[in-house]
Amino acid sequence: MHYDDLVSVTIVTYNSGRFIKRCLESVLDQSHARLEVIVVDNASTDGTIDILEQFEDRCRIVYNAANVGFAAAQNQAIALSSGGWVLTLNPDVLLLPGFVAALVEAGHIDSRIGTVCGKLLTLKPDFDIPEQPTIDSSGIYFTPMLRHLDRGSREPDNGHYLNFEYVFGATAAAALYRREMIEDVTIDGEFFDPDFFVYREDADVAWRAQLLGWRCIYTPRARGYHVRKVLPGNRRALPPAINMHSVKNRFLMRLKNITPDLYRRNWLSICARDLVVIGCCLLREHSSLEAFWYLAKNWSRVMAKRRQIMSRRRASDEELARWFSYQPVSLPAPKPQARLSSRARAARGR
């Protein structure tokens, strides 16, 4: 049974000892009346488990025997949850008071809103707040090259992004998902695709949700902080396994979600980026060549997922095409109080 007013916060930890205590404290201090917190640990070895044991009386903690990846562990947590809304949260996120309440408020603006995101600001790796506020994410967008980027990333927070807006999708570092949307876009019992293992699984969900006619809204009233580890331009500082998954997931996401019309409109940009990615793998990043072997081995399963997604597609070609741009795309959305006042006016008119 699912409860509409309950928000299920689902967190996946893996060697998250530096962050998880303050993250959980910020969640448990939220003003939203009804919360349940579910943490799935992916066999941490750095002391994370010792910290989680301190929260077992206030959170549901699951300890996996092996690292099954972010996507599979999030699915595991979501399956255990009971809320009408699910807030996926990274352990390196710090929520300001009222974050959850603001997300839920925005989610009630429109029944077709399946995802809600707020404004995340950058946080130092030691969990200190920088003197100059800098945006981490205010939603995600796609370029015609099929790169997905965080809206406003690394921009000074000097008064931008103050309006309610519809955006393409949300980073799963702090994304609120409507239960009905989760059930609608799930494929073979999986919301996040375990083939992604880690990285880009949230962009895959966002694209699938758009195909199936769901909306994502950004609210400026929800604010938090995030330690961003993966940024464009810092590939050489990342572990080879992360870079391999990044390459794999670029093509995996496309194979599942791209429509013929979208490819026709953007084929030149897509091919140009593909040449850069493949050339980099051949000349420098040899460990990422494993990505193409993975795709070949699992081709039949990926195509089966694609067929399911396309058979349920509701969005038109024009609706999809408007989101792919070199500049972040957003559409105006009403404020929550505008919706409440119109309801009140309708009641008075009866």
C-alpha positions as CSV (number, residue, x, y, z in Angstrom):
1,M,0.0,0.0,0.0
2,H,1.2,3.5,-0.9
3,Y,0.4,6.6,1.1
4,D,0.0,9.8,-0.9
5,D,1.2,12.2,1.9
6,L,4.3,10.0,2.7
7,V,7.7,10.8,1.2
8,S,10.1,7.9,0.9
9,V,13.7,9.1,0.9
10,T,16.0,6.5,-0.7
11,I,19.7,6.7,-0.3
12,V,22.5,4.4,-1.7
13,T,25.8,4.5,0.1
14,Y,29.1,3.2,-1.0
15,N,32.1,4.3,1.0
16,S,30.2,7.4,2.0
17,G,31.6,7.8,5.5
18,R,32.6,11.4,4.9
19,F,29.1,12.5,4.1
20,I,26.3,10.2,5.3
21,K,25.9,11.4,8.9
22,R,25.3,15.0,8.0
23,C,23.2,14.0,5.0
24,L,20.9,11.9,7.2
25,E,20.7,14.5,9.9
26,S,19.5,17.1,7.3
27,V,16.9,14.7,6.1
28,L,15.6,13.9,9.5
29,D,15.4,17.6,10.3
30,Q,13.0,18.3,7.4
31,S,9.7,20.0,8.2
32,H,7.5,17.7,6.0
33,A,5.2,15.8,8.4
34,R,5.6,12.3,7.0
35,L,8.9,10.9,6.0
36,E,10.4,7.4,5.8
37,V,14.1,7.0,5.1
38,I,15.6,3.9,3.5
39,V,19.3,3.4,3.0
40,V,20.9,0.6,1.0
41,D,24.6,0.2,1.5
42,N,26.6,-1.4,-1.3
43,A,29.2,-3.2,0.8
44,S,31.1,-0.2,2.1
45,T,34.5,-0.8,3.6
46,D,35.4,2.7,4.9
47,G,33.4,2.9,8.1
48,T,30.1,3.9,6.5
49,I,28.4,0.9,8.1
50,D,29.4,2.0,11.6
51,I,27.8,5.4,11.0
52,L,24.6,3.8,9.6
53,E,24.2,1.6,12.6
54,Q,23.7,4.8,14.7
55,F,20.5,5.6,12.6
56,E,18.9,2.1,12.6
57,D,16.3,3.4,15.1
58,R,15.2,6.2,12.7
59,C,15.8,4.7,9.3
60,R,15.5,1.4,7.5
61,I,19.0,0.2,6.6
62,V,19.8,-2.6,4.2
63,Y,23.3,-3.9,4.0
64,N,24.2,-5.6,0.6
65,A,26.9,-8.2,0.5
66,A,28.3,-6.8,-2.7
67,N,28.3,-3.5,-4.7
68,V,25.4,-4.0,-7.1
69,G,25.6,-0.4,-8.4
70,F,23.6,2.7,-7.9
71,A,20.8,1.9,-10.2
72,A,20.0,-1.6,-8.8
73,A,20.4,-0.5,-5.2
74,Q,18.0,2.5,-5.7
75,N,15.5,0.1,-7.3
76,Q,16.0,-2.1,-4.2
77,A,15.2,0.9,-1.9
78,I,12.2,2.0,-4.0
79,A,10.7,-1.5,-3.8
80,L,10.9,-1.3,0.0
81,S,9.2,2.2,0.1
82,S,5.6,3.1,0.8
83,G,5.4,6.8,-0.1
84,G,3.3,8.4,-2.8
85,W,6.5,10.3,-3.6
86,V,10.1,9.0,-3.6
87,L,13.0,11.3,-3.1
88,T,16.2,9.8,-4.4
89,L,19.2,11.3,-2.6
90,N,22.9,11.0,-2.8
91,P,24.8,10.7,0.5
92,D,26.9,13.8,-0.4
93,V,23.8,16.0,-0.4
94,L,22.9,18.4,2.4
95,L,19.3,19.6,2.4
96,L,18.2,23.0,3.8
97,P,15.1,23.1,6.0
98,G,11.9,22.9,4.0
99,F,13.5,21.2,1.0
100,V,11.1,18.2,0.9
101,A,8.0,20.3,1.6
102,A,8.8,22.6,-1.2
103,L,9.3,19.8,-3.7
104,V,5.9,18.2,-2.7
105,E,4.2,21.6,-2.9
106,A,5.5,22.0,-6.5
107,G,4.5,18.4,-7.4
108,H,0.9,19.1,-6.7
109,I,0.7,21.9,-9.3
110,D,-0.2,19.4,-12.1
111,S,-1.1,15.8,-12.0
112,R,1.2,15.1,-15.0
113,I,4.3,16.3,-13.1
114,G,6.2,13.1,-12.5
115,T,9.5,14.6,-11.3
116,V,10.4,17.6,-9.1
117,C,13.8,19.2,-8.6
118,G,15.1,22.1,-6.7
119,K,18.2,24.3,-6.7
120,L,21.4,22.4,-5.7
121,L,24.5,24.5,-4.8
122,T,28.0,23.3,-4.8
123,L,29.5,21.9,-1.6
124,K,33.2,21.4,-0.9
125,P,34.4,17.8,-0.5
126,D,34.9,18.5,3.3
127,F,31.2,19.5,3.4
128,D,32.0,23.2,3.9
129,I,29.8,25.7,2.2
130,P,31.8,27.9,-0.3
131,E,31.9,31.7,0.4
132,Q,30.7,32.3,-3.2
133,P,27.4,30.4,-3.8
134,T,27.7,28.4,-7.0
135,I,25.0,26.4,-8.7
136,D,25.4,22.7,-9.0
137,S,22.1,21.9,-10.8
138,S,18.7,23.3,-11.4
139,G,17.6,20.4,-13.6
140,I,19.2,18.7,-16.5
141,Y,19.0,19.3,-20.2
142,F,20.2,17.6,-23.4
143,T,22.2,19.1,-26.3
144,P,21.8,18.0,-29.9
145,M,25.0,16.0,-29.4
146,L,23.1,13.9,-26.8
147,R,25.2,15.2,-24.0
148,H,23.2,15.7,-20.8
149,L,24.3,18.6,-18.6
150,D,23.2,20.3,-15.4
151,R,21.3,23.5,-15.9
152,G,23.3,26.4,-14.4
153,S,26.3,24.2,-13.4
154,R,29.2,26.2,-12.0
155,E,27.4,29.6,-12.5
156,P,27.4,32.0,-9.6
157,D,24.1,32.0,-7.7
158,N,23.3,35.6,-8.2
159,G,19.6,35.7,-8.7
160,H,19.1,33.2,-11.6
161,Y,16.5,30.5,-11.6
162,L,14.0,32.2,-9.4
163,N,10.9,31.0,-11.3
164,F,8.9,27.8,-11.4
165,E,9.8,26.1,-14.7
166,Y,9.2,22.9,-16.6
167,V,12.6,21.3,-17.4
168,F,13.7,18.1,-19.1
169,G,14.6,16.2,-16.0
170,A,16.3,16.1,-12.6
171,T,19.6,14.8,-11.3
172,A,19.0,11.8,-9.1
173,A,21.3,13.4,-6.5
174,A,18.0,14.9,-5.2
175,A,15.0,14.1,-7.4
176,L,11.4,13.7,-6.2
177,Y,9.5,11.1,-8.2
178,R,5.7,10.6,-8.2
179,R,4.8,7.0,-7.4
180,E,2.4,6.8,-10.4
181,M,5.2,7.9,-12.7
182,I,7.6,5.4,-11.3
183,E,5.1,2.6,-11.9
184,D,4.3,3.9,-15.4
185,V,7.8,4.2,-16.7
186,T,9.2,1.1,-15.1
187,I,10.5,-1.5,-17.6
188,D,10.6,-5.2,-16.5
189,G,10.2,-4.2,-12.9
190,E,13.1,-1.7,-13.0
191,F,12.8,2.0,-12.6
192,F,16.5,2.8,-12.9
193,D,18.1,0.6,-15.5
194,P,20.7,-1.7,-13.8
195,D,22.6,-1.9,-17.1
196,F,23.8,1.6,-16.4
197,F,25.3,0.5,-13.0
198,V,26.3,4.1,-12.3
199,Y,26.1,7.5,-14.0
200,R,23.5,8.7,-16.5
201,E,20.7,6.5,-15.1
202,D,18.8,9.6,-14.1
203,A,19.0,11.1,-17.6
204,D,17.8,7.8,-19.0
205,V,14.7,8.0,-16.7
206,A,14.1,11.6,-17.6
207,W,14.2,10.8,-21.3
208,R,11.9,7.8,-20.9
209,A,9.5,9.9,-18.8
210,Q,9.3,12.6,-21.5
211,L,8.6,9.9,-24.1
212,L,5.7,8.7,-22.0
213,G,4.2,12.2,-21.5
214,W,5.3,13.1,-18.0
215,R,6.6,16.5,-16.9
216,C,9.5,17.6,-14.7
217,I,9.2,20.9,-12.7
218,Y,11.8,23.0,-11.1
219,T,11.0,24.9,-7.9
220,P,13.3,27.6,-6.6
221,R,11.9,27.2,-3.1
222,A,13.8,23.9,-2.5
223,R,17.5,24.5,-1.9
224,G,20.3,22.1,-0.9
225,Y,24.0,21.5,-1.4
226,H,25.8,18.8,-3.4
227,V,29.4,17.6,-3.6
228,R,29.8,17.1,-7.4
229,K,32.5,14.5,-8.3
230,V,31.8,14.1,-12.0
231,L,32.1,17.2,-14.1
232,P,32.7,17.8,-17.9
233,G,36.4,18.1,-18.4
234,N,37.6,16.1,-15.4
235,R,37.6,12.6,-17.0
236,R,41.3,12.1,-16.3
237,A,40.8,12.5,-12.6
238,L,38.1,9.8,-12.5
239,P,38.6,6.0,-12.1
240,P,38.7,4.1,-15.4
241,A,35.6,2.1,-14.4
242,I,33.5,5.3,-14.1
243,N,34.7,6.5,-17.5
244,M,33.9,3.2,-19.1
245,H,30.3,3.3,-17.7
246,S,30.0,6.9,-18.9
247,V,30.8,5.8,-22.5
248,K,28.6,2.7,-22.3
249,N,25.7,4.6,-20.9
250,R,25.9,7.3,-23.6
251,F,25.1,4.7,-26.3
252,L,22.8,2.6,-24.1
253,M,20.6,5.6,-23.4
254,R,20.3,6.4,-27.1
255,L,19.6,2.9,-28.2
256,K,16.7,2.7,-25.8
257,N,15.2,6.2,-26.2
258,I,16.0,8.0,-29.4
259,T,13.2,8.4,-32.0
260,P,13.8,8.4,-35.7
261,D,12.7,12.0,-36.0
262,L,15.0,13.2,-33.2
263,Y,18.0,11.4,-34.9
264,R,17.1,12.9,-38.3
265,R,17.1,16.4,-36.8
266,N,20.4,16.0,-35.0
267,W,22.3,13.3,-36.8
268,L,25.3,15.5,-37.7
269,S,25.8,16.7,-34.1
270,I,25.4,13.2,-32.8
271,C,27.9,11.7,-35.2
272,A,30.4,14.4,-34.5
273,R,30.3,13.7,-30.8
274,D,30.4,10.0,-31.4
275,L,33.6,10.4,-33.4
276,V,35.2,12.3,-30.6
277,V,34.2,9.7,-28.0
278,I,35.2,6.7,-30.1
279,G,38.5,8.3,-31.1
280,C,39.3,9.0,-27.5
281,C,38.7,5.4,-26.6
282,L,40.9,4.1,-29.4
283,L,43.8,6.6,-28.9
284,R,43.9,7.2,-25.2
285,E,41.2,5.7,-23.0
286,H,41.6,2.0,-23.9
287,S,39.8,0.7,-20.8
288,S,36.6,2.3,-22.1
289,L,36.6,0.1,-25.2
290,E,34.9,-2.5,-22.9
291,A,31.8,-0.4,-23.2
292,F,31.3,-1.5,-26.8
293,W,31.8,-5.1,-26.0
294,Y,29.1,-4.8,-23.3
295,L,26.6,-3.3,-25.7
296,A,27.3,-6.0,-28.3
297,K,26.8,-8.8,-25.7
298,N,23.6,-7.3,-24.4
299,W,22.1,-6.1,-27.7
300,S,19.0,-8.3,-27.6
301,R,18.0,-7.2,-24.1
302,V,18.5,-3.5,-24.9
303,M,16.4,-3.8,-28.0
304,A,13.7,-5.5,-26.1
305,K,13.6,-2.6,-23.6
306,R,13.5,-0.2,-26.5
307,R,10.5,-1.9,-28.0
308,Q,8.6,-1.7,-24.8
309,I,9.4,2.0,-24.4
310,M,8.4,2.9,-28.0
311,S,5.2,0.9,-27.8
312,R,4.0,3.1,-24.9
313,R,5.3,6.4,-26.3
314,R,2.8,9.3,-25.9
315,A,4.9,12.4,-26.7
316,S,4.9,13.8,-30.3
317,D,8.1,14.4,-32.3
318,E,7.7,18.2,-31.9
319,E,7.3,17.9,-28.1
320,L,10.5,15.9,-27.9
321,A,12.6,18.0,-30.3
322,R,12.1,21.2,-28.4
323,W,14.1,19.9,-25.5
324,F,17.4,19.3,-27.4
325,S,19.3,22.5,-27.6
326,Y,22.8,23.9,-26.9
327,Q,21.3,26.3,-24.4
328,P,19.2,25.0,-21.5
329,V,15.5,24.9,-22.4
330,S,12.7,25.6,-19.9
331,L,9.0,26.4,-20.1
332,P,7.1,28.6,-17.7
333,A,5.1,26.8,-15.0
334,P,2.6,28.2,-12.5
335,K,3.4,28.9,-8.9
336,P,1.6,26.7,-6.3
337,Q,-0.4,29.6,-4.9
338,A,-1.7,30.4,-8.3
339,R,-3.2,27.0,-8.5
340,L,-4.7,27.3,-5.0
341,S,-6.2,30.7,-5.6
342,S,-7.9,29.5,-8.8
343,R,-9.3,26.6,-6.9
344,A,-10.6,29.0,-4.2
345,R,-12.2,31.2,-6.9
346,A,-13.9,28.2,-8.5
347,A,-15.3,27.2,-5.1
348,R,-16.7,30.7,-4.5
349,G,-18.3,30.7,-7.9
350,R,-20.4,27.6,-7.1
